[in-house]
Amino acid sequence: MTNILIQSPFDFITDTTGRPLANGYIYIGEPGKDPESFPLPVSFDADGAVSAPSPLRTNMAGYPSDGAGTPKRIFTSGPYSIRVRDSNGVQVFYSPDSSDGFFGVVAADLAAGTGALLVGYRSTNVYDKLTKLAISPQDFGAVADGVNNDQAAFEQAAAIGVPVFLPAGEYNVPTGDFSGQTFYSFGGASVNNSTVSVTDVTANAFPVGAVMSFPCTPENLPSGFIPLDGSLLNREVYPALWTFANGSGNIVADASWSTSKMAFSTGNGTSTFRVPDARGLTQAGADNGALVDTGFVLGDVIERVVTDGTAPATTTFRFGIQTIAIRAFSGAVNPGLIDVTALGNQVNALQTDVVDLQADVAALAITKGWTSADQIITVAGSLTIAHTLGSTPKVISAYLLCQTAELGYSVGDVLPTAPFSESDSGSYGMSLVFDDTQFNLKFGASGLKVIRKDNGNVAGITEANWLLRIEAFA
């Protein structure tokens, strides 16, 4: 996989001059309307569980925050209008309909229960597509071990309102009425609730009664197949096969079966039936009016002795007579049919795409932020500030907060400053060393310099008139 671009998960808002919009206001409202007069609910998470205030505020670095300075991503449920104002209430920008969304997506959003809503698919999204294609009780915690209670998972899956797929397993669903719900499986799924009717979608591939040969012993036949060995079977245990046998036109009384072993028998006449016995026989097609060999009667076992004049003089063949048929279709072609195999392949491809997207988003570097308390500035002084990121910061910002007006700045002004020393002979600035637990800061012996707000000249600050704030992200 090619390398991906590392980006901050938080959107950065600037003022009209391109500087961070410190202490700004963000209003989110109904599309096409004034967002301040017609606000929409906004949250700090994609599920809408953590409500955000209105208006939202930016922190000192221009990131939308929770009011305590911690950067946040913000969400709403659909199209919206947006207005941003600076700390003085002056409008920075306004958009009447920003229907493409606002802030970015990270791995935690995709990992959430509604994460697939964030991944588009044609005119819809992956969540809606998968909901229509592949709902199963396992999506809601079913275990299918025959022991754990899967009742709640079945109820949640059935509530979606689409057919429910049952992967192979034994489902314990002791109560509940699911008679109005469609359940389907590719075989191997059983449920101990009589109201759950499971349709085996592979049944039409080889319908009950189809005969195949396998290069294995009877004990190792694939699931769903039994040997044609003349066994007596219980009609209730094999109801579909009994229905086929009884309507086959190839069934005899059990007393007569010994002379027609390629037929079914009626067994004891009430609870059993017998399957044909094809052991040691070669299959031959019933004559069925072709007048090729009228002795080849359906259900019979025919012995033929062939003399061809070569040694040995005669060869004996034993034939089991059956109707030879070809499976020519799997169902009537109409708009209601779907190709279940192709459908399953499509679902698997979609799931693979989502997993790949989750891996890509997980590679984004920055996932958490931290803001220091406001610090006193002391010429040539030192500070040790503990942080709570739990790892070495990747992005660091420093800000001067005006406490007493000077150099053209007003009380409350926030001024970004370099968190490193300046290279001039006056020893201005500061140095900042950090690790995964703390910052160690040293102020220059000559203090700090800024660009004056009133005339644009460089000037040293009066340290007592300012405080310092550090922000870091990892």
C-alpha positions in Angstrom: 0.0 0.0 0.0 1.3 3.5 -0.8 2.1 5.9 1.9 -0.7 8.2 3.1 -0.6 11.9 4.1 -0.5 12.5 7.8 -3.0 15.1 8.8 -4.5 16.7 12.0 -7.9 15.2 12.9 -9.0 18.7 14.0 -10.2 21.4 11.7 -8.3 24.8 12.1 -10.2 28.0 11.7 -8.5 31.3 10.9 -9.6 34.9 11.1 -9.8 37.2 8.0 -6.0 37.7 8.1 -5.2 34.0 8.2 -4.2 33.9 11.8 -5.8 31.4 14.3 -9.3 32.5 15.3 -8.8 32.6 19.1 -12.0 32.6 21.2 -14.2 32.7 18.1 -17.9 31.7 17.9 -19.3 29.0 15.6 -23.0 28.9 14.9 -24.6 25.8 13.1 -28.2 26.2 11.9 -30.8 25.0 9.5 -29.7 25.1 5.8 -30.7 28.3 4.0 -31.5 30.1 7.3 -29.7 32.3 9.8 -27.9 29.8 12.1 -28.1 32.1 15.0 -31.9 32.3 14.8 -32.5 28.7 13.6 -29.8 26.6 15.4 -29.4 22.8 14.8 -28.4 20.3 17.5 -24.6 19.8 17.4 -22.6 17.1 19.1 -18.9 16.2 19.8 -19.4 12.6 18.5 -20.8 11.0 15.3 -23.6 9.2 17.3 -24.9 12.5 18.7 -24.5 11.3 22.3 -22.3 14.1 23.6 -24.1 17.5 23.0 -22.1 20.6 22.1 -23.1 24.1 23.2 -24.4 26.7 20.9 -22.6 28.7 19.9 -19.4 26.7 19.8 -16.1 28.3 20.8 -12.7 28.1 19.3 -9.6 27.8 21.6 -6.6 30.0 21.5 -5.2 28.1 18.5 -8.3 28.4 16.4 -9.6 24.8 16.9 -13.2 24.2 17.9 -13.1 23.2 21.5 -15.2 22.0 24.4 -15.0 25.3 26.3 -11.9 24.2 28.3 -9.6 24.6 25.4 -9.5 20.9 24.3 -9.8 20.6 20.5 -13.0 18.8 19.3 -14.6 17.6 16.1 -18.2 18.6 15.8 -21.1 16.9 14.1 -24.7 17.5 13.0 -27.3 15.3 11.4 -27.5 16.7 7.9 -27.2 19.8 5.7 -26.6 23.0 7.7 -25.8 26.7 7.5 -22.7 28.0 9.3 -21.6 31.4 10.6 -18.2 32.1 12.3 -17.5 35.3 14.3 -14.4 36.5 16.0 -14.0 37.2 19.7 -15.5 40.7 19.2 -18.6 39.3 17.4 -17.4 40.4 13.9 -18.4 37.9 11.2 -15.5 36.0 9.7 -17.6 34.0 7.2 -21.1 32.7 6.6 -22.4 29.8 4.4 -26.1 29.2 3.9 -25.8 25.6 3.0 -22.7 23.5 3.7 -24.2 20.1 2.9 -20.9 18.3 2.4 -20.2 18.1 6.1 -17.8 20.0 8.4 -15.1 18.1 10.3 -13.0 15.1 9.5 -13.3 11.4 10.3 -10.9 9.3 12.4 -10.6 5.6 13.2 -12.8 5.9 16.3 -15.7 7.1 14.2 -15.4 4.2 11.8 -15.1 1.7 14.7 -18.4 3.0 16.2 -21.6 1.1 15.6 -22.7 3.7 13.1 -19.2 4.0 11.5 -20.4 2.6 8.2 -22.7 5.6 7.8 -19.6 7.7 7.2 -18.5 5.6 4.1 -20.4 6.4 0.9 -21.6 3.8 -1.6 -23.1 5.1 -4.8 -26.2 7.1 -3.8 -26.3 5.8 -0.3 -23.7 4.6 2.3 -22.1 1.3 3.4 -24.3 1.0 6.5 -27.6 1.2 4.6 -26.2 -1.1 1.9 -25.1 -3.8 4.4 -28.3 -3.5 6.3 -30.3 -4.4 3.2 -27.9 -7.2 2.3 -26.5 -9.0 5.2 -28.2 -8.7 8.6 -27.4 -11.6 10.9 -27.9 -12.3 14.6 -24.1 -12.3 15.0 -24.2 -8.6 14.3 -26.0 -8.2 17.6 -23.9 -10.7 19.6 -25.4 -14.2 18.8 -23.1 -17.0 19.7 -24.8 -20.0 17.9 -23.3 -22.6 20.2 -26.5 -24.2 21.3 -26.0 -23.0 24.9 -25.9 -19.2 25.1 -29.2 -17.5 24.8 -29.4 -15.8 21.4 -33.0 -14.5 21.9 -32.1 -10.8 22.2 -29.8 -11.0 19.1 -32.7 -12.5 17.0 -35.1 -9.9 18.1 -32.7 -7.1 17.2 -31.9 -8.6 13.8 -35.6 -9.2 13.0 -36.4 -5.6 14.0 -34.4 -4.3 11.0 -37.2 -5.4 8.7 -35.1 -7.3 6.1 -34.4 -11.0 5.6 -32.0 -12.3 8.3 -29.0 -14.5 7.3 -28.1 -17.3 9.7 -24.4 -18.5 9.5 -23.9 -22.1 10.3 -24.4 -22.9 14.0 -27.0 -24.0 16.6 -29.1 -21.1 17.8 -30.7 -21.1 21.3 -33.9 -19.0 20.9 -36.2 -20.4 23.6 -39.1 -18.0 23.2 -40.6 -15.4 20.9 -42.7 -15.4 17.8 -40.7 -15.0 14.6 -43.3 -16.5 12.2 -43.5 -13.2 10.3 -39.7 -13.0 9.7 -37.7 -14.5 6.8 -34.5 -16.3 7.8 -32.2 -17.9 5.3 -29.0 -19.9 5.5 -26.4 -21.6 3.2 -26.9 -24.8 5.2 -25.9 -25.9 8.7 -28.0 -23.5 10.7 -30.6 -24.9 13.2 -32.8 -23.0 15.7 -34.7 -24.5 18.7 -37.7 -22.2 18.2 -40.5 -23.6 16.1 -41.6 -20.1 14.9 -38.2 -19.7 13.1 -38.4 -21.1 9.6 -35.0 -21.2 8.0 -34.8 -21.4 4.2 -31.7 -23.2 2.9 -30.8 -21.2 -0.2 -28.5 -23.9 -1.4 -31.4 -26.4 -1.6 -32.3 -25.6 -5.2 -28.7 -26.2 -6.2 -29.3 -29.9 -5.7 -33.0 -30.4 -4.8 -34.1 -33.2 -2.5 -34.1 -36.4 -4.6 -31.2 -35.5 -6.8 -28.6 -38.3 -7.1 -24.8 -37.8 -7.3 -21.8 -40.0 -6.9 -18.9 -39.2 -4.6 -15.4 -40.7 -4.3 -15.7 -41.4 -0.6 -17.1 -43.8 1.9 -20.7 -43.5 3.0 -19.6 -42.1 6.4 -17.8 -39.2 4.7 -20.6 -38.0 2.4 -21.1 -34.2 2.3 -23.7 -32.8 4.7 -27.3 -33.3 3.3 -26.5 -36.5 1.4 -27.1 -40.1 2.5 -26.1 -43.3 0.7 -28.5 -45.2 -1.5 -28.1 -48.5 0.4 -31.7 -49.6 0.9 -31.9 -48.2 4.5 -35.2 -47.7 6.3 -35.7 -44.0 7.3 -38.1 -42.2 9.6 -40.7 -40.1 7.6 -40.6 -37.4 10.3 -36.9 -37.2 10.4 -36.7 -36.9 6.5 -40.0 -35.2 5.7 -38.8 -33.6 2.4 -37.3 -36.8 1.1 -40.4 -38.7 2.1 -42.5 -36.2 0.2 -40.3 -36.7 -2.9 -40.4 -40.5 -2.6 -44.2 -40.7 -2.1 -44.8 -38.6 -5.2 -42.1 -40.1 -7.3 -44.1 -42.7 -9.1 -41.3 -45.1 -8.2 -42.4 -46.5 -4.8 -43.6 -50.0 -3.9 -44.7 -51.9 -0.9 -41.9 -53.0 1.3 -42.8 -56.6 0.7 -42.2 -56.2 -3.0 -39.1 -54.1 -2.7 -36.6 -57.0 -2.9 -37.4 -57.4 -6.6 -37.4 -53.6 -7.3 -34.4 -52.3 -5.3 -34.0 -49.1 -7.4 -37.5 -48.0 -6.1 -38.5 -46.5 -2.8 -40.6 -48.5 -0.5 -43.5 -47.5 1.8 -41.6 -49.1 4.8 -44.0 -50.0 7.6 -46.8 -48.1 5.9 -47.0 -45.4 8.7 -43.7 -44.0 10.0 -40.9 -45.3 7.8 -39.9 -45.6 4.1 -37.0 -47.2 2.3 -34.5 -45.6 -0.1 -33.2 -47.4 -3.2 -30.2 -49.7 -3.0 -27.7 -48.8 -5.7 -24.7 -50.7 -4.3 -22.8 -52.7 -6.9 -25.0 -51.5 -9.8 -24.5 -49.5 -12.9 -27.0 -46.7 -13.6 -29.2 -47.2 -16.7 -31.9 -45.1 -18.1 -35.5 -46.3 -17.9 -37.0 -47.1 -21.3 -40.0 -44.8 -20.5 -41.7 -45.5 -23.9 -38.6 -45.2 -26.1 -38.9 -49.0 -27.0 -35.1 -49.4 -26.8 -35.4 -52.0 -24.2 -38.9 -52.3 -22.6 -37.4 -54.5 -19.9 -35.7 -51.4 -18.4 -38.5 -50.5 -16.1 -38.1 -47.7 -13.6 -37.1 -49.1 -10.2 -36.0 -52.5 -11.3 -32.6 -54.1 -11.2 -31.9 -55.8 -14.5 -29.2 -58.4 -15.2 -27.9 -58.8 -18.8 -25.5 -61.4 -20.0 -23.6 -60.4 -23.0 -21.9 -62.9 -25.4 -19.4 -61.3 -27.8 -17.3 -64.2 -29.0 -14.2 -63.3 -27.1 -12.8 -64.7 -23.9 -14.4 -64.8 -21.5 -17.4 -66.0 -23.5 -20.0 -64.1 -21.5 -20.1 -60.9 -19.3 -22.8 -60.3 -16.8 -24.0 -56.6 -16.2 -26.4 -55.5 -13.5 -28.2 -52.3 -14.1 -30.2 -50.1 -11.6 -32.9 -48.5 -13.7 -33.6 -44.8 -13.1 -34.9 -41.8 -15.1 -32.0 -39.9 -16.4 -32.5 -36.1 -16.2 -30.5 -32.9 -16.5 -30.9 -29.9 -14.2 -31.7 -27.1 -16.6 -32.7 -24.2 -14.4 -32.6 -23.0 -10.8 -35.7 -20.9 -10.7 -38.1 -18.9 -12.7 -36.5 -15.7 -14.0 -38.4 -12.7 -12.7 -37.6 -9.3 -11.2 -37.9 -10.7 -7.7 -34.9 -13.1 -8.0 -31.4 -12.4 -6.9 -28.1 -14.3 -7.3 -27.3 -15.1 -3.6 -23.7 -16.1 -4.4 -23.0 -12.9 -6.2 -24.7 -11.0 -3.4 -22.5 -12.6 -0.8 -19.4 -11.8 -2.9 -20.5 -8.2 -3.1 -21.0 -8.0 0.7 -17.6 -9.5 1.3 -16.0 -6.9 -1.0 -17.8 -4.1 0.8 -16.6 -5.4 4.2 -13.0 -5.6 2.8 -13.2 -2.0 1.7 -14.4 -0.8 5.1 -11.6 -2.7 6.9 -9.0 -1.1 4.5 -10.5 2.3 5.1 -10.4 1.8 8.8 -6.7 0.9 8.6 -5.9 4.0 6.5 -7.7 6.3 8.9 -6.0 4.6 11.9 -2.7 5.7 10.5 -3.5 9.4 11.1 -1.0 10.5 13.6 -2.7 13.0 15.9 -5.6 11.8 18.1 -5.4 13.8 21.4 -4.6 17.2 22.7 -3.6 19.0 25.9 -3.6 22.6 27.1 -1.5 23.9 30.0 -2.6 26.2 32.8 -1.6 29.9 32.2 2.0 30.4 33.3 3.8 33.4 34.9 6.7 34.7 32.7 10.0 35.4 34.5 13.1 36.8 32.8 15.8 34.0 32.8 13.4 31.9 34.8 12.5 28.2 34.4 9.3 26.2 34.3 8.6 22.4 34.5 5.1 21.7 33.3 3.6 18.1 33.4 1.3 17.1 30.5 -1.2 14.2 30.2 -0.7 13.1 26.6 0.9 9.8 27.6 3.4 10.1 24.7 5.9 12.6 23.2 4.0 15.5 21.6 4.1 15.9 17.8 2.7 19.4 17.5 3.4 22.2 20.0 2.0 25.8 20.1 2.7 28.7 22.5 0.6 31.8 23.2 1.0 35.1 25.0 -2.1 36.2 26.9 -2.4 40.0 27.4 -3.3 40.8 31.1 -2.4 44.6 31.0 -2.7 46.6 27.9 0.7 47.6 26.3 2.4 47.8 22.9 -1.0 48.4 21.3 -2.5 45.1 22.6 -5.6 45.0 24.7 -6.5 42.9 27.7 -7.6 39.5 26.5 -5.6 39.5 23.3 -3.9 36.2 22.5 -0.7 36.3 20.6 1.0 33.2 19.1 4.7 33.1 20.0 7.6 30.8 19.0 8.3 28.1 21.6 12.0 28.3 20.9 14.8 30.8 21.4 15.4 33.7 18.9 18.8 33.9 17.3 20.0 37.4 18.2 22.5 38.8 20.6 19.8 40.0 23.0 19.0 36.5 24.4 15.3 37.0 23.7 12.7 34.2 23.5 12.6 30.8 25.2 13.8 27.2 24.9 11.5 24.3 25.2 12.5 20.6 25.8 9.9 17.9 26.2 9.3 14.2 26.5 6.3 11.9 27.1 5.5 13.4 30.5 6.6 17.0 30.8 7.9 20.3 29.3 11.1 22.0 30.6 11.1 25.7 29.6 13.7 28.4 30.0 13.0 32.1 29.3 15.7 34.2 27.7 17.8 36.5 29.9 16.5 39.5 27.9 12.9 38.4 28.1 10.5 38.1 25.1 10.0 40.2 22.0 6.9 40.7 19.9 5.7 42.8 17.0 3.9 45.8 18.3 0.2 45.9 17.4 0.1 49.7 17.1 3.1 50.4 14.8 4.6 47.0 13.7 7.9 47.6 15.3 9.7 44.9 17.4 9.6 45.5 21.1 10.2 43.6 24.4 7.2 42.9 26.5 6.7 43.7 30.2 6.6 40.2 31.5 4.2 41.0 34.4 1.6 42.2 31.7 1.4 38.7 30.1 0.9 35.1 30.8 2.1 32.1 28.8 0.0 29.1 27.6 1.3 25.9 25.9 -0.8 23.6 23.7 0.4 20.2 22.5 -1.0 17.3 20.4 0.0 13.7 20.0 
